[in-house]
Amino acid sequence: MTDAVIAERRPAVLELEPGEYWWCRCGRSQSQPWCDGSHAGTGFEPQRFDVAEKKRFALCQCKHSEKMPLCD
């Protein structure tokens, strides 16, 4: 497995509606912070992220947070 690509050095701050989201772990997605399938062949898989109620989140884009998918 290769290292994750740093997509951005600042978090994606988004207000999300309730639902299921797939957060990019590899850093290669063109739809950051969401997975677009660019991880194929890298050994990475997206991380499921469930939102129970509408809320603002700071999502990691450097891919090195200890609280993934949240920025730390």
ROBAKE-850365 format. One record per atom (N, C-alpha, C): residue number from 0; residue in three letters; atom name; x, y, z. Coordinates in steps of 0.02 Angstrom, whole numbers, always signed. Each point is the difference from the previous one (the first is absolute). Layout:
N
<rec k="NUM" r="Ala" a="CA" xx="X" yy="Y" zz="Z"/>
...
END
This chain:
72
<rec k="0" r="Met" a="N" xx="+43" yy="-59" zz="+0"/>
<rec k="0" r="Met" a="CA" xx="-43" yy="+59" zz="+0"/>
<rec k="0" r="Met" a="C" xx="+44" yy="+62" zz="+0"/>
<rec k="1" r="Thr" a="N" xx="-19" yy="+49" zz="-39"/>
<rec k="1" r="Thr" a="CA" xx="+37" yy="+63" zz="-3"/>
<rec k="1" r="Thr" a="C" xx="-25" yy="+47" zz="+54"/>
<rec k="2" r="Asp" a="N" xx="+35" yy="+55" zz="+10"/>
<rec k="2" r="Asp" a="CA" xx="-22" yy="+51" zz="+48"/>
<rec k="2" r="Asp" a="C" xx="-58" yy="+40" zz="-29"/>
<rec k="3" r="Ala" a="N" xx="-42" yy="+24" zz="+45"/>
<rec k="3" r="Ala" a="CA" xx="-55" yy="+43" zz="-21"/>
<rec k="3" r="Ala" a="C" xx="+28" yy="+66" zz="-27"/>
<rec k="4" r="Val" a="N" xx="-32" yy="+27" zz="-50"/>
<rec k="4" r="Val" a="CA" xx="+18" yy="+65" zz="-30"/>
<rec k="4" r="Val" a="C" xx="-33" yy="+55" zz="+41"/>
<rec k="5" r="Ile" a="N" xx="+37" yy="+52" zz="+16"/>
<rec k="5" r="Ile" a="CA" xx="-29" yy="+57" zz="+34"/>
<rec k="5" r="Ile" a="C" xx="-40" yy="+40" zz="-51"/>
<rec k="6" r="Ala" a="N" xx="-65" yy="-3" zz="+6"/>
<rec k="6" r="Ala" a="CA" xx="-44" yy="+34" zz="-48"/>
<rec k="6" r="Ala" a="C" xx="-1" yy="+75" zz="+13"/>
<rec k="7" r="Glu" a="N" xx="+4" yy="+19" zz="+63"/>
<rec k="7" r="Glu" a="CA" xx="-3" yy="+71" zz="+21"/>
<rec k="7" r="Glu" a="C" xx="+25" yy="+2" zz="+71"/>
<rec k="8" r="Arg" a="N" xx="+31" yy="+55" zz="+19"/>
<rec k="8" r="Arg" a="CA" xx="+27" yy="+6" zz="+68"/>
<rec k="8" r="Arg" a="C" xx="-48" yy="+33" zz="+48"/>
<rec k="9" r="Arg" a="N" xx="-60" yy="+12" zz="-21"/>
<rec k="9" r="Arg" a="CA" xx="-52" yy="+27" zz="+45"/>
<rec k="9" r="Arg" a="C" xx="-62" yy="-43" zz="-6"/>
<rec k="10" r="Pro" a="N" xx="-41" yy="-1" zz="+52"/>
<rec k="10" r="Pro" a="CA" xx="-59" yy="-43" zz="-3"/>
<rec k="10" r="Pro" a="C" xx="-53" yy="+27" zz="-48"/>
<rec k="11" r="Ala" a="N" xx="-43" yy="-45" zz="-21"/>
<rec k="11" r="Ala" a="CA" xx="-60" yy="+20" zz="-38"/>
<rec k="11" r="Ala" a="C" xx="-54" yy="+11" zz="+52"/>
<rec k="12" r="Val" a="N" xx="-22" yy="+61" zz="+9"/>
<rec k="12" r="Val" a="CA" xx="-52" yy="+16" zz="+48"/>
<rec k="12" r="Val" a="C" xx="-66" yy="+2" zz="-36"/>
<rec k="13" r="Leu" a="N" xx="-43" yy="-48" zz="+17"/>
<rec k="13" r="Leu" a="CA" xx="-63" yy="-10" zz="-36"/>
<rec k="13" r="Leu" a="C" xx="-57" yy="-10" zz="+48"/>
<rec k="14" r="Glu" a="N" xx="-58" yy="+26" zz="-18"/>
<rec k="14" r="Glu" a="CA" xx="-61" yy="-15" zz="+37"/>
<rec k="14" r="Glu" a="C" xx="-34" yy="-58" zz="-36"/>
<rec k="15" r="Leu" a="N" xx="-6" yy="-56" zz="+34"/>
<rec k="15" r="Leu" a="CA" xx="-26" yy="-60" zz="-31"/>
<rec k="15" r="Leu" a="C" xx="-69" yy="-19" zz="+24"/>
<rec k="16" r="Glu" a="N" xx="-40" yy="-23" zz="-45"/>
<rec k="16" r="Glu" a="CA" xx="-67" yy="-25" zz="+14"/>
<rec k="16" r="Glu" a="C" xx="+6" yy="-72" zz="+26"/>
<rec k="17" r="Pro" a="N" xx="-50" yy="-24" zz="+36"/>
<rec k="17" r="Pro" a="CA" xx="+2" yy="-70" zz="+22"/>
<rec k="17" r="Pro" a="C" xx="+7" yy="-47" zz="-60"/>
<rec k="18" r="Gly" a="N" xx="+40" yy="-52" zz="+9"/>
<rec k="18" r="Gly" a="CA" xx="+9" yy="-48" zz="-53"/>
<rec k="18" r="Gly" a="C" xx="+66" yy="-36" zz="+5"/>
<rec k="19" r="Glu" a="N" xx="+15" yy="-39" zz="-51"/>
<rec k="19" r="Glu" a="CA" xx="+61" yy="-40" zz="-4"/>
<rec k="19" r="Glu" a="C" xx="+47" yy="+33" zz="-51"/>
<rec k="20" r="Tyr" a="N" xx="+62" yy="+9" zz="+20"/>
<rec k="20" r="Tyr" a="CA" xx="+50" yy="+30" zz="-43"/>
<rec k="20" r="Tyr" a="C" xx="+61" yy="-46" zz="-3"/>
<rec k="21" r="Trp" a="N" xx="+38" yy="+5" zz="-53"/>
<rec k="21" r="Trp" a="CA" xx="+61" yy="-40" zz="-8"/>
<rec k="21" r="Trp" a="C" xx="+59" yy="+47" zz="-7"/>
<rec k="22" r="Trp" a="N" xx="+41" yy="+4" zz="+53"/>
<rec k="22" r="Trp" a="CA" xx="+56" yy="+46" zz="+5"/>
<rec k="22" r="Trp" a="C" xx="+62" yy="-32" zz="-34"/>
<rec k="23" r="Cys" a="N" xx="+35" yy="+39" zz="-39"/>
<rec k="23" r="Cys" a="CA" xx="+60" yy="-22" zz="-35"/>
<rec k="23" r="Cys" a="C" xx="+58" yy="-9" zz="+49"/>
<rec k="24" r="Arg" a="N" xx="+30" yy="-59" zz="+2"/>
<rec k="24" r="Arg" a="CA" xx="+58" yy="-13" zz="+43"/>
<rec k="24" r="Arg" a="C" xx="+66" yy="+5" zz="-38"/>
<rec k="25" r="Cys" a="N" xx="-2" yy="-7" zz="-66"/>
<rec k="25" r="Cys" a="CA" xx="+63" yy="-3" zz="-39"/>
<rec k="25" r="Cys" a="C" xx="+26" yy="+69" zz="-19"/>
<rec k="26" r="Gly" a="N" xx="-44" yy="+50" zz="-4"/>
<rec k="26" r="Gly" a="CA" xx="+20" yy="+68" zz="-19"/>
<rec k="26" r="Gly" a="C" xx="+1" yy="+12" zz="-75"/>
<rec k="27" r="Arg" a="N" xx="-18" yy="-51" zz="-40"/>
<rec k="27" r="Arg" a="CA" xx="+4" yy="+6" zz="-72"/>
<rec k="27" r="Arg" a="C" xx="-66" yy="+23" zz="-33"/>
<rec k="28" r="Ser" a="N" xx="-54" yy="-1" zz="+37"/>
<rec k="28" r="Ser" a="CA" xx="-65" yy="+18" zz="-28"/>
<rec k="28" r="Ser" a="C" xx="-2" yy="+72" zz="-25"/>
<rec k="29" r="Gln" a="N" xx="-32" yy="+11" zz="-56"/>
<rec k="29" r="Gln" a="CA" xx="-10" yy="+67" zz="-26"/>
<rec k="29" r="Gln" a="C" xx="-62" yy="+32" zz="+32"/>
<rec k="30" r="Ser" a="N" xx="-36" yy="-38" zz="+42"/>
<rec k="30" r="Ser" a="CA" xx="-61" yy="+24" zz="+33"/>
<rec k="30" r="Ser" a="C" xx="+11" yy="+7" zz="+75"/>
<rec k="31" r="Gln" a="N" xx="+59" yy="+23" zz="+20"/>
<rec k="31" r="Gln" a="CA" xx="+17" yy="+6" zz="+71"/>
<rec k="31" r="Gln" a="C" xx="-54" yy="+38" zz="+38"/>
<rec k="32" r="Pro" a="N" xx="-16" yy="-22" zz="+60"/>
<rec k="32" r="Pro" a="CA" xx="+30" yy="-54" zz="+37"/>
<rec k="32" r="Pro" a="C" xx="-33" yy="-69" zz="-12"/>
<rec k="33" r="Trp" a="N" xx="-41" yy="-4" zz="-52"/>
<rec k="33" r="Trp" a="CA" xx="-37" yy="-62" zz="-13"/>
<rec k="33" r="Trp" a="C" xx="+35" yy="-45" zz="-50"/>
<rec k="34" r="Cys" a="N" xx="-12" yy="-64" zz="+7"/>
<rec k="34" r="Cys" a="CA" xx="+30" yy="-50" zz="-44"/>
<rec k="34" r="Cys" a="C" xx="-32" yy="+3" zz="-69"/>
<rec k="35" r="Asp" a="N" xx="+43" yy="-6" zz="-52"/>
<rec k="35" r="Asp" a="CA" xx="-26" yy="-5" zz="-69"/>
<rec k="35" r="Asp" a="C" xx="+26" yy="-63" zz="-34"/>
<rec k="36" r="Gly" a="N" xx="+29" yy="-46" zz="+39"/>
<rec k="36" r="Gly" a="CA" xx="+25" yy="-62" zz="-28"/>
<rec k="36" r="Gly" a="C" xx="+73" yy="+2" zz="-21"/>
<rec k="37" r="Ser" a="N" xx="+34" yy="+56" zz="+10"/>
<rec k="37" r="Ser" a="CA" xx="+70" yy="+7" zz="-21"/>
<rec k="37" r="Ser" a="C" xx="+48" yy="-44" zz="+40"/>
<rec k="38" r="His" a="N" xx="-24" yy="-30" zz="+53"/>
<rec k="38" r="His" a="CA" xx="+42" yy="-43" zz="+42"/>
<rec k="38" r="His" a="C" xx="+13" yy="-69" zz="-32"/>
<rec k="39" r="Ala" a="N" xx="-32" yy="-16" zz="-54"/>
<rec k="39" r="Ala" a="CA" xx="+7" yy="-66" zz="-32"/>
<rec k="39" r="Ala" a="C" xx="+74" yy="-18" zz="-9"/>
<rec k="40" r="Gly" a="N" xx="+19" yy="-57" zz="+26"/>
<rec k="40" r="Gly" a="CA" xx="+69" yy="-23" zz="-7"/>
<rec k="40" r="Gly" a="C" xx="+49" yy="+28" zz="+50"/>
<rec k="41" r="Thr" a="N" xx="-22" yy="+41" zz="+47"/>
<rec k="41" r="Thr" a="CA" xx="+47" yy="+31" zz="+47"/>
<rec k="41" r="Thr" a="C" xx="+3" yy="-36" zz="+67"/>
<rec k="42" r="Gly" a="N" xx="-48" yy="-43" zz="+14"/>
<rec k="42" r="Gly" a="CA" xx="-4" yy="-33" zz="+65"/>
<rec k="42" r="Gly" a="C" xx="-42" yy="+39" zz="+50"/>
<rec k="43" r="Phe" a="N" xx="-22" yy="+59" zz="-19"/>
<rec k="43" r="Phe" a="CA" xx="-44" yy="+41" zz="+42"/>
<rec k="43" r="Phe" a="C" xx="-72" yy="-15" zz="-16"/>
<rec k="44" r="Glu" a="N" xx="-43" yy="+8" zz="+50"/>
<rec k="44" r="Glu" a="CA" xx="-72" yy="-4" zz="-9"/>
<rec k="44" r="Glu" a="C" xx="-31" yy="+63" zz="+31"/>
<rec k="45" r="Pro" a="N" xx="-56" yy="+24" zz="-26"/>
<rec k="45" r="Pro" a="CA" xx="-32" yy="+58" zz="+31"/>
<rec k="45" r="Pro" a="C" xx="-27" yy="-17" zz="+69"/>
<rec k="46" r="Gln" a="N" xx="-9" yy="+51" zz="+40"/>
<rec k="46" r="Gln" a="CA" xx="-27" yy="-9" zz="+67"/>
<rec k="46" r="Gln" a="C" xx="-72" yy="+24" zz="+2"/>
<rec k="47" r="Arg" a="N" xx="-44" yy="-43" zz="+23"/>
<rec k="47" r="Arg" a="CA" xx="-71" yy="+19" zz="+7"/>
<rec k="47" r="Arg" a="C" xx="-6" yy="+50" zz="+57"/>
<rec k="48" r="Phe" a="N" xx="-41" yy="+51" zz="-11"/>
<rec k="48" r="Phe" a="CA" xx="-10" yy="+53" zz="+49"/>
<rec k="48" r="Phe" a="C" xx="-75" yy="+13" zz="+3"/>
<rec k="49" r="Asp" a="N" xx="-31" yy="-16" zz="+56"/>
<rec k="49" r="Asp" a="CA" xx="-72" yy="+8" zz="+9"/>
<rec k="49" r="Asp" a="C" xx="-15" yy="+63" zz="+39"/>
<rec k="50" r="Val" a="N" xx="-47" yy="+39" zz="-25"/>
<rec k="50" r="Val" a="CA" xx="-21" yy="+62" zz="+33"/>
<rec k="50" r="Val" a="C" xx="-72" yy="-10" zz="+23"/>
<rec k="51" r="Ala" a="N" xx="-12" yy="+8" zz="+65"/>
<rec k="51" r="Ala" a="CA" xx="-66" yy="-11" zz="+30"/>
<rec k="51" r="Ala" a="C" xx="-44" yy="+62" zz="-4"/>
<rec k="52" r="Glu" a="N" xx="+30" yy="+58" zz="+7"/>
<rec k="52" r="Glu" a="CA" xx="-39" yy="+62" zz="-3"/>
<rec k="52" r="Glu" a="C" xx="+41" yy="+53" zz="-36"/>
<rec k="53" r="Lys" a="N" xx="-34" yy="+48" zz="-29"/>
<rec k="53" r="Lys" a="CA" xx="+34" yy="+53" zz="-37"/>
<rec k="53" r="Lys" a="C" xx="+49" yy="+36" zz="+47"/>
<rec k="54" r="Lys" a="N" xx="+62" yy="+5" zz="-23"/>
<rec k="54" r="Lys" a="CA" xx="+53" yy="+27" zz="+43"/>
<rec k="54" r="Lys" a="C" xx="+59" yy="+22" zz="-43"/>
<rec k="55" r="Arg" a="N" xx="+40" yy="+45" zz="+26"/>
<rec k="55" r="Arg" a="CA" xx="+61" yy="+23" zz="-34"/>
<rec k="55" r="Arg" a="C" xx="+59" yy="-44" zz="+23"/>
<rec k="56" r="Phe" a="N" xx="+40" yy="-22" zz="-49"/>
<rec k="56" r="Phe" a="CA" xx="+57" yy="-43" zz="+13"/>
<rec k="56" r="Phe" a="C" xx="+63" yy="+29" zz="-32"/>
<rec k="57" r="Ala" a="N" xx="+57" yy="-12" zz="+31"/>
<rec k="57" r="Ala" a="CA" xx="+65" yy="+15" zz="-29"/>
<rec k="57" r="Ala" a="C" xx="+31" yy="-67" zz="-18"/>
<rec k="58" r="Leu" a="N" xx="-1" yy="-16" zz="-65"/>
<rec k="58" r="Leu" a="CA" xx="+25" yy="-65" zz="-23"/>
<rec k="58" r="Leu" a="C" xx="+72" yy="+5" zz="-23"/>
<rec k="59" r="Cys" a="N" xx="+39" yy="-49" zz="+22"/>
<rec k="59" r="Cys" a="CA" xx="+72" yy="-2" zz="-15"/>
<rec k="59" r="Cys" a="C" xx="+11" yy="-6" zz="-75"/>
<rec k="60" r="Gln" a="N" xx="+48" yy="+37" zz="-25"/>
<rec k="60" r="Gln" a="CA" xx="+20" yy="-6" zz="-70"/>
<rec k="60" r="Gln" a="C" xx="+74" yy="-15" zz="-7"/>
<rec k="61" r="Cys" a="N" xx="+37" yy="+2" zz="+56"/>
<rec k="61" r="Cys" a="CA" xx="+71" yy="-18" zz="-3"/>
<rec k="61" r="Cys" a="C" xx="+9" yy="-76" zz="+4"/>
<rec k="62" r="Lys" a="N" xx="-52" yy="-35" zz="+23"/>
<rec k="62" r="Lys" a="CA" xx="-3" yy="-73" zz="+4"/>
<rec k="62" r="Lys" a="C" xx="+47" yy="-28" zz="+54"/>
<rec k="63" r="His" a="N" xx="+19" yy="+41" zz="+49"/>
<rec k="63" r="His" a="CA" xx="+43" yy="-22" zz="+54"/>
<rec k="63" r="His" a="C" xx="-30" yy="+13" zz="+69"/>
<rec k="64" r="Ser" a="N" xx="-63" yy="+15" zz="+5"/>
<rec k="64" r="Ser" a="CA" xx="-33" yy="+14" zz="+63"/>
<rec k="64" r="Ser" a="C" xx="-6" yy="-65" zz="+41"/>
<rec k="65" r="Glu" a="N" xx="+4" yy="+6" zz="+66"/>
<rec k="65" r="Glu" a="CA" xx="-11" yy="-58" zz="+43"/>
<rec k="65" r="Glu" a="C" xx="-74" yy="-8" zz="+15"/>
<rec k="66" r="Lys" a="N" xx="-41" yy="+45" zz="-25"/>
<rec k="66" r="Lys" a="CA" xx="-73" yy="-2" zz="+12"/>
<rec k="66" r="Lys" a="C" xx="-38" yy="-6" zz="-66"/>
<rec k="67" r="Met" a="N" xx="+30" yy="-31" zz="-51"/>
<rec k="67" r="Met" a="CA" xx="-31" yy="-4" zz="-66"/>
<rec k="67" r="Met" a="C" xx="-72" yy="-24" zz="+4"/>
<rec k="68" r="Pro" a="N" xx="-45" yy="+31" zz="-37"/>
<rec k="68" r="Pro" a="CA" xx="+11" yy="+48" zz="-53"/>
<rec k="68" r="Pro" a="C" xx="+3" yy="+73" zz="+24"/>
<rec k="69" r="Leu" a="N" xx="-3" yy="+10" zz="+66"/>
<rec k="69" r="Leu" a="CA" xx="+0" yy="+68" zz="+26"/>
<rec k="69" r="Leu" a="C" xx="+72" yy="+27" zz="+6"/>
<rec k="70" r="Cys" a="N" xx="+7" yy="+64" zz="-10"/>
<rec k="70" r="Cys" a="CA" xx="+65" yy="+32" zz="+6"/>
<rec k="70" r="Cys" a="C" xx="+18" yy="+5" zz="+74"/>
<rec k="71" r="Asp" a="N" xx="+63" yy="-12" zz="+15"/>
<rec k="71" r="Asp" a="CA" xx="+23" yy="+10" zz="+69"/>
<rec k="71" r="Asp" a="C" xx="+51" yy="+56" zz="+5"/>
END
